[in-house]
Amino acid sequence: MIIQFHLLDKRSNTFTKVYFEGWNDRAPFFTNDPKKAKQYWQKKQAEEDMELLKWAQSPIAITLSIKLVQ
């Protein structure tokens, strides 16, 4: 399971799909490649990260959805 984000880029008005890769100190970082995304083996751990990621904000993108995908 991996965490997938659907974003609206404010600069180009395009929709983007990115995947959660990990934490850099307290800031999350993302990738466009689903193979590089952090793999979760337990749903509980993924849900904990999703709760923290709901608070992450970007000055150049609007989060449309966050979901757990296989």
C-alpha positions in Angstrom: 0.0 0.0 0.0 1.2 3.5 -0.8 -0.2 7.0 -0.1 -1.4 8.9 -3.2 -2.1 12.6 -3.5 -4.2 14.3 -6.2 -3.1 18.0 -6.4 -4.1 21.1 -8.3 -1.0 23.1 -9.3 -1.8 26.8 -8.9 0.9 27.9 -11.3 -0.1 25.9 -14.3 -3.7 25.0 -13.4 -3.0 21.3 -14.0 -3.9 18.2 -12.0 -1.0 16.2 -10.6 -0.7 12.8 -9.0 2.2 12.4 -6.5 3.1 9.7 -3.9 4.4 10.1 -0.4 8.1 9.0 -0.2 9.1 9.9 3.4 9.9 12.5 5.9 12.8 15.0 5.8 13.1 16.1 9.4 9.5 17.3 9.9 8.7 18.0 6.2 7.1 15.4 3.9 8.6 14.8 0.5 7.0 13.3 -2.5 7.7 11.6 -5.8 6.0 11.2 -9.1 7.2 7.5 -9.3 5.0 5.1 -7.5 7.9 2.6 -7.3 9.8 5.1 -5.1 6.9 5.7 -2.7 7.0 4.4 0.8 5.5 0.9 1.1 3.2 0.2 4.0 2.5 -3.4 5.2 0.1 -2.4 7.9 -2.9 -0.2 7.3 -2.7 1.4 10.8 0.8 2.8 10.1 -0.4 4.2 6.8 -3.4 5.8 8.4 -1.2 7.5 11.0 1.0 9.1 8.3 -2.2 10.1 6.4 -3.4 11.9 9.5 -0.1 13.9 9.7 -0.1 14.6 6.0 -3.6 16.1 6.1 -1.9 19.1 7.8 0.8 19.5 5.2 0.2 22.6 3.0 1.9 23.7 -0.1 2.1 27.4 -1.4 1.9 26.2 -5.0 -0.7 23.4 -4.9 -4.1 22.6 -3.5 -4.6 19.0 -2.1 -7.8 17.5 -3.7 -7.5 14.1 -2.2 -5.3 11.8 -0.2 -5.9 8.0 -0.4 -4.3 4.7 0.2 -3.8 2.6 -2.9 -2.5 -0.9 -3.5 
